[in-house]
């Protein structure tokens, strides 16, 4: 089932409705949805070459059975010698990420190529008109439905050479006497500043042991902090976002974390090992929408990846009802700390 932005694209790109893609051969679809609309496009236009680019490993996995004319790429930046003659962009969850994205993509697009941008109105897609002005002609809204809008413009000037390192933000934190430098990229959780949930979690962490998983690692702050408390631990930062993985690697490097690893994974899909301790400020959003299924699946399955007598420590917004899931799978849990907005839960495997 297609989501609303894809439904809007499908209506505009309908083969029987003055097809917008007919005169193009090398088409880029960026930040695409997990609803597999890219497969429909590639199958419908089998005489054209498509590249589907994403930072999101879950979206990448959704296209694992792609036809030969669809090249699927999941990476922290688009690297290609190709020049695209048409671009379709799903507006991302944040304006800084859109700016980051187009500065990367427009190095690889032919002048006068049409640029389509589609997105949810609540997600800020209307701001694309202003943000595209640097590179493109005046944008126009060509369709709207189901609280979404589709804009069309033309590339006039390519972006400057894309220097990935220039897009990092960094900030300093100190918690319990531990000082860290945190690096983040646009679109990564806690971009540019420490969120209060993670701060509460870190303030209440006990000395870590052995092998640790930082689930939904974002900028790698939790893993870096744990490694500073006990340099003998091995920490793995896991995230669905290639931008988060690069941010985590940069944070590890900046703080001299030598036992830090990273894993790009859709939830626990790529996890092959078990851990002594798992820490997380788990995500509960997909784009602009609240999505509890991500964290529910994590809590329903994480016990399988924890060694006997190992533990899980998570911080959650107070309105999220994690307690029944923790009780169901661990039998008992403690609240290490809470305030008006957040609660830190701790559960041990094997404790009754």
C-alpha positions as CSV (number, residue, x, y, z in Angstrom):
1,X,0.0,0.0,0.0
2,X,1.4,3.4,-1.0
3,X,1.8,6.2,1.4
4,X,0.3,9.6,0.6
5,X,3.3,11.2,-1.0
6,X,3.7,8.2,-3.3
7,X,0.1,8.2,-4.2
8,X,0.4,11.9,-5.2
9,X,3.5,11.0,-7.4
10,X,1.7,8.0,-8.9
11,X,-1.2,10.3,-10.0
12,X,1.1,12.8,-11.6
13,X,3.3,10.2,-13.3
14,X,0.4,8.1,-14.6
15,X,1.3,6.6,-18.0
16,X,-2.1,7.7,-19.3
17,X,-2.0,11.3,-18.1
18,X,0.7,13.0,-20.1
19,X,3.5,11.1,-18.4
20,X,6.1,13.4,-16.9
21,X,8.9,10.9,-17.2
22,X,8.6,10.0,-20.8
23,X,11.4,12.1,-22.2
24,X,14.0,11.2,-19.5
25,X,16.3,8.2,-19.3
26,X,18.4,8.4,-16.2
27,X,16.2,9.2,-13.2
28,X,17.1,9.7,-9.6
29,X,14.6,9.1,-6.7
30,X,16.0,10.3,-3.4
31,X,14.9,9.7,0.2
32,X,12.3,7.3,-1.1
33,X,9.6,5.8,1.0
34,X,9.5,2.2,2.2
35,X,6.2,1.6,0.4
36,X,8.0,0.2,-2.7
37,X,6.7,2.8,-5.1
38,X,10.2,2.8,-6.7
39,X,9.6,-0.8,-7.8
40,X,6.4,0.3,-9.5
41,X,8.2,3.0,-11.3
42,X,11.0,0.8,-12.5
43,X,8.6,-1.9,-13.7
44,X,6.4,0.6,-15.4
45,X,9.3,2.3,-17.2
46,X,11.5,-0.6,-18.0
47,X,13.2,1.3,-20.8
48,X,14.6,3.8,-18.3
49,X,17.4,3.6,-15.7
50,X,16.5,4.5,-12.1
51,X,18.7,5.1,-9.1
52,X,17.0,5.1,-5.7
53,X,19.2,6.8,-3.1
54,X,18.5,6.8,0.7
55,X,20.2,7.2,4.0
56,X,17.7,4.8,5.5
57,X,18.6,1.1,5.7
58,X,14.9,0.1,6.2
59,X,14.0,1.8,2.9
60,X,17.0,0.2,1.2
61,X,15.9,-3.3,2.4
62,X,12.4,-2.7,1.0
63,X,13.9,-2.7,-2.5
64,X,16.1,-5.7,-2.1
65,X,14.4,-7.5,-5.1
66,X,14.9,-4.6,-7.5
67,X,14.8,-5.2,-11.2
68,X,17.9,-4.6,-13.4
69,X,17.0,-1.0,-14.3
70,X,16.8,0.0,-10.6
71,X,20.1,0.7,-8.8
72,X,19.4,1.0,-5.0
73,X,22.0,2.9,-2.9
74,X,22.1,3.4,0.9
75,X,25.0,5.5,2.0
76,X,25.9,8.7,3.8
77,X,26.3,10.5,0.5
78,X,25.7,9.9,-3.2
79,X,28.9,9.1,-5.0
80,X,28.5,8.5,-8.8
81,X,29.9,9.5,-12.1
82,X,26.4,9.5,-13.6
83,X,24.5,12.6,-14.5
84,X,20.7,12.4,-13.9
85,X,18.3,14.1,-16.3
86,X,15.3,14.0,-13.8
87,X,15.2,14.0,-10.0
88,X,12.4,13.0,-7.6
89,X,12.9,13.9,-4.0
90,X,10.8,12.9,-1.0
91,X,11.1,15.8,1.4
92,X,12.9,14.5,4.5
93,X,12.0,14.9,8.2
94,X,14.0,18.1,8.6
95,X,14.9,21.3,6.7
96,X,18.6,20.9,7.4
97,X,18.5,17.4,6.0
98,X,16.9,18.7,2.8
99,X,19.6,21.3,2.4
100,X,22.3,18.7,3.0
101,X,20.6,16.4,0.5
102,X,20.2,18.8,-2.4
103,X,23.7,20.1,-2.0
104,X,25.0,16.6,-2.5
105,X,22.5,15.5,-5.2
106,X,22.8,18.6,-7.5
107,X,26.4,17.8,-8.2
108,X,25.1,14.9,-10.2
109,X,22.2,16.4,-12.1
110,X,22.2,17.8,-15.7
111,X,21.4,21.5,-16.1
112,X,17.7,22.0,-17.1
113,X,16.7,18.7,-15.5
114,X,13.3,18.8,-13.9
115,X,13.3,18.5,-10.1
116,X,10.2,17.1,-8.4
117,X,9.8,17.5,-4.6
118,X,6.9,15.7,-2.8
119,X,6.0,15.6,0.9
120,X,3.6,16.0,3.7
121,X,2.4,19.5,4.4
122,X,3.0,19.0,8.1
123,X,6.6,17.9,7.4
124,X,7.4,21.3,5.9
125,X,7.5,20.5,2.2
126,X,6.2,24.1,1.5
127,X,9.6,25.4,2.5
128,X,11.3,23.6,-0.4
129,X,10.4,26.6,-2.7
130,X,12.6,28.9,-0.8
131,X,15.4,26.3,-0.2
132,X,15.6,25.4,-3.9
133,X,16.1,29.1,-5.1
134,X,19.9,28.8,-4.8
135,X,20.0,26.2,-7.6
136,X,16.7,26.2,-9.4
137,X,14.1,28.2,-11.3
138,X,11.0,29.4,-9.5
139,X,9.1,26.4,-8.1
140,X,5.5,25.8,-8.8
141,X,3.0,23.5,-7.1
142,X,1.8,21.0,-9.7
143,X,-0.5,18.8,-7.5
144,X,-1.9,18.5,-4.0
145,X,-4.0,15.8,-2.2
146,X,-4.2,13.9,1.0
147,X,-2.4,16.7,2.9
148,X,0.6,16.4,0.6
149,X,2.0,18.7,-2.1
150,X,4.1,18.1,-5.2
151,X,6.4,20.9,-6.5
152,X,8.3,21.1,-9.8
153,X,11.3,23.2,-10.7
154,X,14.3,23.1,-13.0
155,X,17.9,22.9,-12.1
156,X,19.7,26.0,-13.4
157,X,23.0,25.8,-11.5
158,X,24.7,22.7,-10.0
159,X,25.7,22.8,-6.4
160,X,29.3,23.5,-5.4
161,X,31.7,20.5,-4.9
162,X,30.2,18.6,-1.9
163,X,32.6,18.5,1.1
164,X,31.0,16.0,3.5
165,X,33.1,17.0,6.5
166,X,31.7,20.6,6.3
167,X,28.2,19.5,7.3
168,X,29.1,18.3,10.8
169,X,28.0,20.2,13.8
170,X,29.8,19.6,17.1
171,X,29.2,20.5,20.7
172,X,30.7,19.8,24.1
173,X,29.0,18.2,27.1
174,X,29.9,17.3,30.6
175,X,28.0,14.7,32.6
176,X,29.2,13.3,36.0
177,X,32.6,14.7,35.3
178,X,32.9,13.1,31.9
179,X,33.6,15.5,29.0
180,X,32.7,14.6,25.5
181,X,32.7,16.2,22.0
182,X,29.7,15.1,20.0
183,X,29.5,15.3,16.2
184,X,26.2,15.2,14.3
185,X,25.0,15.5,10.7
186,X,21.7,17.0,9.6
187,X,18.7,14.7,10.2
188,X,20.4,12.9,13.1
189,X,18.7,12.9,16.5
190,X,20.1,15.6,18.8
191,X,21.6,17.4,15.9
192,X,23.6,20.3,17.4
193,X,22.6,19.8,21.0
194,X,22.0,17.2,23.7
195,X,18.4,16.1,24.2
196,X,17.1,16.0,27.8
197,X,16.1,12.3,27.6
198,X,19.6,11.1,26.8
199,X,21.0,13.4,29.5
200,X,18.7,11.8,32.1
201,X,19.8,8.3,30.9
202,X,23.5,9.1,31.1
203,X,23.2,10.7,34.5
204,X,21.8,7.4,35.9
205,X,24.0,4.8,34.2
206,X,25.9,2.4,36.3
207,X,29.4,1.3,35.4
208,X,29.2,-0.7,32.1
209,X,30.5,-4.1,31.6
210,X,32.1,-6.1,28.7
211,X,30.0,-6.0,25.5
212,X,27.5,-3.2,24.9
213,X,24.9,-2.4,22.3
214,X,23.7,1.3,21.8
215,X,20.4,0.8,20.0
216,X,19.4,3.8,17.9
217,X,22.8,5.3,18.5
218,X,22.2,8.7,16.7
219,X,25.5,10.6,17.2
220,X,27.1,7.9,19.3
221,X,26.9,9.8,22.5
222,X,25.7,6.9,24.8
223,X,28.4,4.6,23.5
224,X,31.1,7.2,23.8
225,X,30.1,8.0,27.4
226,X,30.1,4.3,28.4
227,X,33.5,3.9,26.9
228,X,34.8,6.8,28.9
229,X,33.5,5.3,32.1
230,X,35.1,2.0,31.4
231,X,37.6,1.9,28.6
232,X,37.7,-1.9,28.6
233,X,34.2,-2.2,27.2
234,X,33.4,-2.9,23.6
235,X,30.5,-0.8,22.4
236,X,28.5,-1.2,19.1
237,X,26.4,1.7,17.9
238,X,23.4,0.6,15.8
239,X,21.2,2.8,13.8
240,X,18.9,2.6,10.7
241,X,20.4,5.9,9.3
242,X,23.7,6.0,7.4
243,X,24.1,9.6,8.6
244,X,23.8,8.5,12.2
245,X,26.4,5.8,11.6
246,X,28.8,8.4,10.2
247,X,28.1,10.8,13.1
248,X,28.8,8.0,15.6
249,X,32.1,7.1,13.9
250,X,33.1,10.8,14.1
251,X,32.1,11.1,17.8
252,X,34.1,7.9,18.6
253,X,37.1,9.3,16.8
254,X,36.9,12.7,18.4
255,X,36.9,11.2,21.9
256,X,39.5,8.5,21.3
257,X,37.1,5.6,21.5
258,X,39.2,2.7,20.2
259,X,36.7,-0.1,21.1
260,X,33.8,1.4,19.3
261,X,32.0,-0.3,16.4
262,X,29.0,0.6,14.3
263,X,26.2,-1.4,12.6
264,X,23.8,-0.2,10.0
265,X,20.6,-2.1,10.7
266,X,16.8,-2.0,10.4
267,X,15.9,-2.6,14.0
268,X,17.8,-5.7,15.0
269,X,17.8,-7.2,11.5
270,X,21.6,-7.2,11.1
271,X,22.4,-8.2,14.7
272,X,24.2,-11.6,14.9
273,X,25.7,-11.4,18.4
274,X,24.6,-11.1,22.0
275,X,25.5,-8.4,24.5
276,X,26.0,-8.0,28.2
277,X,24.2,-4.6,28.3
278,X,21.9,-2.8,25.9
279,X,21.2,1.0,26.2
280,X,18.8,3.0,24.2
281,X,16.9,6.2,23.8
282,X,14.7,4.4,21.3
283,X,13.0,6.2,18.4
284,X,9.3,6.5,18.1
285,X,8.9,8.5,15.0
286,X,8.9,7.6,11.3
287,X,9.5,10.9,9.5
288,X,6.9,13.3,11.0
289,X,4.6,10.6,12.2
290,X,4.6,8.9,15.6
291,X,5.3,5.2,15.1
292,X,5.4,3.0,18.3
293,X,5.9,-0.2,16.2
294,X,9.6,0.5,16.0
295,X,10.2,0.5,19.7
296,X,7.6,-2.2,20.4
297,X,9.4,-4.6,18.0
298,X,12.7,-3.7,19.7
299,X,11.3,-4.4,23.2
300,X,9.6,-7.6,22.0
301,X,12.8,-9.1,20.6
302,X,15.8,-7.5,22.4
303,X,15.9,-10.1,25.2
304,X,17.1,-12.7,22.6
305,X,20.2,-10.7,22.1
306,X,21.1,-10.2,25.8
307,X,23.3,-12.7,27.7
308,X,21.9,-14.3,30.8
309,X,22.0,-11.8,33.7
310,X,22.6,-9.1,31.2
311,X,20.5,-5.9,31.2
312,X,18.5,-3.4,29.2
313,X,18.4,0.3,30.1
314,X,16.1,2.6,28.2
315,X,14.8,6.2,28.5
316,X,11.3,6.9,27.3
317,X,8.9,9.8,27.2
318,X,6.6,9.5,30.1
319,X,3.5,9.2,28.0
320,X,4.9,6.0,26.2
321,X,3.6,2.9,27.9
322,X,6.7,0.7,27.9
323,X,6.1,-0.8,31.3
324,X,3.7,-3.6,30.1
325,X,6.2,-4.7,27.5
326,X,9.1,-4.7,29.9
327,X,7.1,-6.7,32.4
328,X,6.0,-9.2,29.8
329,X,9.5,-9.9,28.5
330,X,11.7,-9.4,31.6
331,X,9.3,-10.1,34.4
332,X,10.6,-7.3,36.5
333,X,12.0,-3.8,35.9
334,X,13.1,-0.8,37.9
335,X,12.7,2.9,37.4
336,X,16.1,4.4,37.9
337,X,15.0,8.0,37.5
338,X,12.2,10.1,36.2
339,X,11.1,13.6,35.8
340,X,8.0,15.3,34.3
341,X,8.9,14.3,30.8
342,X,11.1,11.2,30.9
343,X,11.5,7.9,32.7
344,X,14.7,5.7,32.8
345,X,13.9,1.9,33.0
346,X,16.3,-0.9,33.8
347,X,15.5,-4.6,33.4
348,X,17.8,-7.6,34.0
349,X,17.5,-10.9,32.0
350,X,16.8,-13.8,34.3
351,X,15.6,-11.7,37.3
352,X,12.1,-12.7,38.5
